[in-house]
Amino acid sequence: MRVNQAVRRTADATVETSDLSLAQLGWKAFFSDQLSPEERHSVQPVRVISVHRGRVTVSGEGFEESIPSSLPVPGGAEDRPTVGDWLLVDPNSRTIVRILDRTSLFKRPAPGDERRVQLIAANVDTLFIVTACKQDFNVARLERYLVLAREVGVRPVVVLTKADLAPEPELLVDAARALQSGLRVELVDGRDPASVARLVDYCGVGQTVALVGSSGVGKSTLVKTLTGSSDIATQAVREDDGKGRHTTTVREMYRLASGAQKGGWLVDTPGMRELQMSEVSSGVTEVFDDVTNVALECRFSNCTHVAEPGCAINAAMAAGELDPARVARWRKLAQEDAANSGAAAARRSRPGNAASRR
């Protein structure tokens, strides 16, 4: 299956593709197995390359264009296409028939509206958690992203950029690696192709890598270097606090630059300073397994780990076996997850909610 070479310009963006197969776009048996015998002859599989207001740009075998993002039957909060999704499209009407089940889905409560869910990216294989070696380096923020990656089931890789801004960047590498056993941490100069080359190993043919991190940490610079594109905008960082403005305004997939690994995809996402946790209890348990394993030894199963007698966590902190700051971060994330998960459950149970009618 091949995708014809084309350059399509829409009012929102320019999308460039060049003679790709569905496998190079990320098509796997997981998706093929979802097609019925009838659908194999009547619909066109396409992947969402970018998302704009009311429309999505898709690419598939002999099919590349911007189409309406609406579905034939309105559904629940997650029943709408996001970047990385695989869709089945009617080749005649150019309308979406349905969204295929996802291997992974990043989402969060929509900022300012707890009734809505914001979809970030789907069918991602690896998550680059990007942070700069200056004011942005924040252990608590890294843990939040790690929780999200673990909950979704995507391999996390911490990417430290702007190494020249820190007197001893290796200390930050050690601090990041200490967050979880076996965590991969890469120190790179996002502007240097030779330095960024080590990241290419995560971006094999048909693989999809998403980048998350605060604004101004160098995500767009990384994408620009890895793809060899000069069309991706970057912005300077304020000197007073090391923060940057949002450069990426739409979610979009970019193809890796030519070479042995040609065919990998990068998903850049708008910078997210505050990432709310919702329904990520498994991720919290995995990232803070040192804390949760100790909690199992508490005398009471409903121990709040504050002042109860026989609290194993308090005993471990007193003995110097657990870091009180890490325990505090664990407690905060667990409480946030419980609160947001409760709100999500209430949202789904509201009368008239499409998801609750399934």
VEXDREN-2710 file (C-alpha; in Angstrom, 1 decimal):
% VEXDREN-2710
k/r/px/py/pz
1/MET/0.0/0.0/0.0
2/ARG/1.5/3.3/-1.1
3/VAL/0.6/7.0/-0.5
4/ASN/1.2/9.2/-3.5
5/GLN/3.6/12.1/-3.2
6/ALA/1.8/15.3/-2.5
7/VAL/2.0/18.7/-0.9
8/ARG/-1.4/19.9/0.3
9/ARG/-2.0/23.4/1.5
10/THR/-5.0/24.2/3.7
11/ALA/-6.1/27.3/5.5
12/ASP/-4.6/25.9/8.6
13/ALA/-1.4/24.2/7.7
14/THR/0.9/22.7/5.1
15/VAL/1.2/18.9/5.1
16/GLU/4.0/17.2/3.2
17/THR/4.1/13.5/2.5
18/SER/6.1/11.4/0.1
19/ASP/5.3/8.0/-1.2
20/LEU/4.5/6.3/2.1
21/SER/3.1/2.9/2.8
22/LEU/0.5/2.3/5.5
23/ALA/3.1/0.4/7.4
24/GLN/5.4/3.5/7.3
25/LEU/2.4/5.5/8.6
26/GLY/2.2/3.1/11.6
27/TRP/-0.3/0.6/10.4
28/LYS/-0.1/-2.7/12.4
29/ALA/-2.0/-5.9/12.7
30/PHE/-3.7/-4.5/15.8
31/PHE/-5.6/-2.1/13.4
32/SER/-6.0/-4.5/10.5
33/ASP/-7.6/-7.1/12.7
34/GLN/-10.4/-4.7/13.5
35/LEU/-11.7/-4.5/9.9
36/SER/-14.6/-6.6/8.9
37/PRO/-14.5/-8.5/5.6
38/GLU/-16.9/-5.9/4.1
39/GLU/-14.9/-3.0/5.4
40/ARG/-11.7/-4.3/3.7
41/HIS/-13.3/-3.6/0.4
42/SER/-15.5/-0.6/1.1
43/VAL/-13.5/1.8/3.3
44/GLN/-10.1/3.5/3.3
45/PRO/-7.8/3.4/6.4
46/VAL/-6.2/6.7/7.0
47/ARG/-4.2/8.2/9.8
48/VAL/-4.8/11.6/11.4
49/ILE/-1.7/13.8/10.7
50/SER/-3.0/17.0/12.2
51/VAL/-6.0/18.3/14.0
52/HIS/-7.6/21.7/13.4
53/ARG/-10.9/23.3/14.4
54/GLY/-13.6/21.1/12.9
55/ARG/-11.3/19.3/10.5
56/VAL/-8.5/16.7/10.4
57/THR/-5.8/16.2/7.9
58/VAL/-5.4/12.5/7.1
59/SER/-3.1/10.4/5.0
60/GLY/-3.6/6.9/3.7
61/GLU/-3.2/4.8/0.5
62/GLY/-3.9/7.3/-2.3
63/PHE/-5.8/9.4/0.1
64/GLU/-4.5/12.7/1.4
65/GLU/-6.7/15.6/2.3
66/SER/-8.4/17.7/5.0
67/ILE/-11.8/16.3/5.9
68/PRO/-14.5/17.2/8.5
69/SER/-13.8/15.6/11.9
70/SER/-17.4/14.9/12.7
71/LEU/-18.6/11.3/13.2
72/PRO/-21.9/9.9/11.7
73/VAL/-23.2/9.2/15.2
74/PRO/-22.2/11.5/18.2
75/GLY/-20.6/9.5/20.9
76/GLY/-18.8/9.9/24.2
77/ALA/-16.0/12.1/25.3
78/GLU/-13.3/10.0/23.5
79/ASP/-15.3/9.4/20.3
80/ARG/-13.7/12.1/18.2
81/PRO/-10.5/11.9/16.2
82/THR/-7.2/13.1/17.5
83/VAL/-3.7/13.2/16.1
84/GLY/-2.3/9.7/15.6
85/ASP/-5.7/8.1/15.3
86/TRP/-6.5/5.6/12.6
87/LEU/-9.9/6.2/10.9
88/LEU/-12.0/4.4/8.3
89/VAL/-13.2/6.8/5.7
90/ASP/-15.7/6.5/2.9
91/PRO/-13.6/7.1/-0.2
92/ASN/-16.6/8.5/-2.1
93/SER/-18.2/10.9/0.4
94/ARG/-14.9/11.7/2.2
95/THR/-16.6/11.2/5.6
96/ILE/-15.4/9.3/8.7
97/VAL/-17.1/5.9/9.1
98/ARG/-15.5/5.2/12.5
99/ILE/-12.4/5.5/14.6
100/LEU/-10.4/2.3/15.1
101/ASP/-9.6/1.2/18.7
102/ARG/-6.4/2.7/19.9
103/THR/-3.2/1.1/21.3
104/SER/-2.8/4.1/23.6
105/LEU/-4.5/7.4/24.2
106/PHE/-3.2/10.5/26.0
107/LYS/-5.9/12.7/27.4
108/ARG/-6.6/15.2/30.3
109/PRO/-9.5/17.1/31.8
110/ALA/-10.1/20.1/29.6
111/PRO/-8.7/23.3/31.2
112/GLY/-11.4/25.3/32.8
113/ASP/-14.2/22.7/32.2
114/GLU/-14.2/19.5/34.2
115/ARG/-17.1/18.2/32.2
116/ARG/-15.0/17.8/29.1
117/VAL/-11.9/15.7/28.2
118/GLN/-9.2/17.0/26.0
119/LEU/-7.6/14.3/23.7
120/ILE/-3.9/14.8/23.2
121/ALA/-2.5/12.0/21.0
122/ALA/-3.4/8.4/20.1
123/ASN/-1.4/5.3/19.1
124/VAL/1.9/6.5/20.5
125/ASP/4.7/4.1/21.1
126/THR/7.2/6.3/23.1
127/LEU/6.8/9.5/25.1
128/PHE/9.7/12.0/25.1
129/ILE/9.4/13.9/28.4
130/VAL/11.3/17.1/27.4
131/THR/12.7/19.4/30.1
132/ALA/15.5/22.0/30.0
133/CYS/18.6/22.0/32.1
134/LYS/17.7/25.3/33.9
135/GLN/14.7/26.7/35.7
136/ASP/12.3/24.2/34.1
137/PHE/13.9/21.1/35.6
138/ASN/11.4/20.0/38.2
139/VAL/11.2/16.6/39.7
140/ALA/7.5/16.8/40.6
141/ARG/6.6/17.7/37.0
142/LEU/8.7/14.8/35.6
143/GLU/6.9/12.4/38.0
144/ARG/3.6/13.6/36.7
145/TYR/4.5/12.9/33.1
146/LEU/5.9/9.5/34.1
147/VAL/2.6/8.6/35.8
148/LEU/0.8/9.6/32.6
149/ALA/3.1/7.5/30.5
150/ARG/2.8/4.4/32.7
151/GLU/-0.9/4.6/33.0
152/VAL/-1.3/4.8/29.2
153/GLY/1.2/2.0/28.7
154/VAL/3.7/4.0/26.7
155/ARG/7.5/3.8/27.1
156/PRO/8.8/7.0/28.7
157/VAL/12.2/8.6/27.9
158/VAL/13.3/11.8/29.7
159/VAL/15.1/14.2/27.3
160/LEU/17.2/16.9/28.9
161/THR/17.8/19.8/26.6
162/LYS/19.9/23.0/26.7
163/ALA/22.8/21.3/28.6
164/ASP/24.9/24.4/28.1
165/LEU/22.7/26.3/30.5
166/ALA/23.6/24.1/33.5
167/PRO/27.1/24.0/35.1
168/GLU/26.8/20.3/35.8
169/PRO/24.1/18.8/33.6
170/GLU/25.2/15.3/34.6
171/LEU/23.7/15.9/38.1
172/LEU/20.3/16.5/36.5
173/VAL/20.7/13.3/34.5
174/ASP/21.3/11.4/37.8
175/ALA/18.3/13.1/39.5
176/ALA/16.0/12.1/36.6
177/ARG/17.3/8.5/36.5
178/ALA/16.7/8.2/40.3
179/LEU/13.0/8.7/39.7
180/GLN/12.4/5.2/38.5
181/SER/14.4/2.0/38.0
182/GLY/15.5/1.5/34.4
183/LEU/14.3/4.9/33.2
184/ARG/16.0/6.1/30.0
185/VAL/17.4/9.6/30.2
186/GLU/19.0/11.4/27.3
187/LEU/21.1/14.6/27.5
188/VAL/21.0/16.4/24.1
189/ASP/21.6/19.8/22.4
190/GLY/18.4/20.1/20.4
191/ARG/20.1/22.3/17.8
192/ASP/22.9/19.8/17.1
193/PRO/21.9/16.9/14.7
194/ALA/24.8/14.8/16.0
195/SER/23.7/15.2/19.6
196/VAL/20.0/14.5/18.7
197/ALA/20.9/11.4/16.7
198/ARG/20.8/9.2/19.7
199/LEU/17.0/9.9/19.9
200/VAL/16.5/8.4/16.4
201/ASP/16.8/4.9/17.9
202/TYR/13.4/5.4/19.4
203/CYS/11.9/6.5/16.1
204/GLY/12.0/3.5/13.9
205/VAL/10.0/2.9/10.8
206/GLY/6.3/3.1/11.6
207/GLN/7.0/4.1/15.2
208/THR/5.3/7.1/16.8
209/VAL/6.9/9.3/19.4
210/ALA/5.1/12.1/21.2
211/LEU/6.8/15.0/22.9
212/VAL/5.4/16.7/26.1
213/GLY/6.8/19.3/28.4
214/SER/6.5/22.9/29.3
215/SER/6.7/25.7/26.8
216/GLY/10.1/26.9/25.9
217/VAL/12.0/23.7/26.8
218/GLY/13.0/23.0/23.2
219/LYS/10.3/20.6/21.9
220/SER/9.9/22.4/18.6
221/THR/13.6/22.7/18.2
222/LEU/14.0/18.9/18.7
223/VAL/11.3/18.2/16.1
224/LYS/12.9/20.7/13.7
225/THR/16.3/18.9/14.0
226/LEU/14.9/15.4/13.9
227/THR/12.8/16.1/10.8
228/GLY/15.2/18.4/9.1
229/SER/12.4/20.9/8.6
230/SER/12.9/24.6/8.6
231/ASP/9.2/25.3/8.7
232/ILE/8.6/24.6/12.4
233/ALA/8.4/27.7/14.5
234/THR/10.5/28.2/17.7
235/GLN/10.5/31.0/20.2
236/ALA/13.0/32.5/22.6
237/VAL/12.8/31.9/26.3
238/ARG/12.4/34.7/28.8
239/GLU/15.6/35.3/30.7
240/ASP/14.0/36.2/34.0
241/ASP/12.2/32.9/34.7
242/GLY/13.3/30.6/31.9
243/LYS/9.7/30.2/30.6
244/GLY/8.7/30.3/27.0
245/ARG/5.5/31.0/25.2
246/HIS/3.4/28.3/23.4
247/THR/5.0/27.7/20.0
248/THR/2.9/24.8/18.9
249/THR/-0.8/25.7/18.5
250/VAL/-2.1/22.5/16.8
251/ARG/-1.3/18.9/17.4
252/GLU/0.6/17.6/14.4
253/MET/2.6/14.6/13.3
254/TYR/6.0/15.2/11.7
255/ARG/8.0/12.6/9.7
256/LEU/11.6/11.9/10.7
257/ALA/14.3/13.1/8.4
258/SER/15.7/10.9/5.7
259/GLY/18.1/8.1/6.7
260/ALA/18.1/4.5/8.0
261/GLN/15.2/5.3/10.3
262/LYS/13.1/7.1/7.8
263/GLY/9.4/6.5/8.5
264/GLY/9.2/7.3/12.2
265/TRP/6.8/10.0/13.3
266/LEU/6.9/12.7/16.0
267/VAL/3.9/14.3/17.6
268/ASP/4.4/17.7/19.0
269/THR/1.8/18.9/21.5
270/PRO/1.0/22.3/22.9
271/GLY/3.0/23.0/26.0
272/MET/1.3/22.0/29.2
273/ARG/2.5/23.6/32.4
274/GLU/-0.1/22.0/34.6
275/LEU/-1.0/18.4/33.8
276/GLN/-4.0/17.3/35.8
277/MET/-4.2/13.7/36.8
278/SER/-7.3/11.7/36.2
279/GLU/-7.9/7.9/36.5
280/VAL/-4.2/7.2/36.7
281/SER/-4.0/5.1/39.9
282/SER/-2.0/2.3/38.2
283/GLY/0.5/4.9/36.9
284/VAL/0.9/6.4/40.4
285/THR/1.5/2.9/41.8
286/GLU/4.1/2.0/39.2
287/VAL/6.1/5.3/39.4
288/PHE/6.0/5.4/43.2
289/ASP/6.4/1.7/43.7
290/ASP/8.9/2.2/46.5
291/VAL/6.3/4.1/48.5
292/THR/3.3/2.0/47.6
293/ASN/5.2/-1.2/48.5
294/VAL/5.9/0.2/52.0
295/ALA/2.2/1.2/52.3
296/LEU/1.2/-2.4/52.1
297/GLU/2.9/-3.0/55.4
298/CYS/0.7/-0.5/57.3
299/ARG/-1.3/-1.8/60.2
300/PHE/-4.6/-0.5/58.8
301/SER/-5.7/-1.0/55.2
302/ASN/-7.3/2.4/55.2
303/CYS/-4.3/4.2/56.6
304/THR/-3.9/7.8/55.5
305/HIS/-0.2/7.8/56.3
306/VAL/-0.5/10.9/58.4
307/ALA/-0.7/10.1/62.1
308/GLU/-2.1/6.6/62.4
309/PRO/-0.4/4.1/64.7
310/GLY/1.5/1.4/62.8
311/CYS/2.0/3.5/59.7
312/ALA/4.8/1.8/57.8
313/ILE/5.4/4.9/55.6
314/ASN/6.0/7.2/58.6
315/ALA/8.3/4.6/60.1
316/ALA/10.3/4.4/56.9
317/MET/10.6/8.1/56.7
318/ALA/11.8/8.3/60.3
319/ALA/14.4/5.6/59.5
320/GLY/15.6/7.5/56.5
321/GLU/14.4/4.8/54.1
322/LEU/11.9/7.0/52.3
323/ASP/12.4/10.6/51.2
324/PRO/9.6/12.7/52.9
325/ALA/9.5/15.0/49.8
326/ARG/8.9/12.1/47.5
327/VAL/6.2/10.8/49.8
328/ALA/4.6/14.2/49.8
329/ARG/4.6/14.3/46.0
330/TRP/3.1/10.8/45.9
331/ARG/0.4/11.8/48.4
332/LYS/-0.5/14.9/46.3
333/LEU/-0.8/12.9/43.0
334/ALA/-2.8/10.2/44.6
335/GLN/-5.2/12.7/46.1
336/GLU/-5.4/14.6/42.8
337/ASP/-6.2/11.4/41.0
338/ALA/-8.9/10.4/43.4
339/ALA/-10.6/13.8/43.2
340/ASN/-10.4/14.0/39.4
341/SER/-11.4/10.4/38.9
342/GLY/-14.5/11.0/41.0
343/ALA/-15.4/14.0/38.9
344/ALA/-14.9/11.9/35.7
345/ALA/-17.2/9.2/37.0
346/ALA/-19.8/11.7/37.9
347/ARG/-19.5/13.3/34.5
348/ARG/-20.1/9.9/32.8
349/SER/-23.1/9.1/35.0
350/ARG/-24.9/12.4/34.2
351/PRO/-28.3/11.8/32.4
352/GLY/-27.9/12.5/28.7
353/ASN/-24.2/11.8/28.6
354/ALA/-23.4/9.8/25.5
355/ALA/-20.9/7.7/27.3
356/SER/-23.3/6.7/30.0
357/ARG/-25.8/5.4/27.5
358/ARG/-23.5/2.7/26.2
END
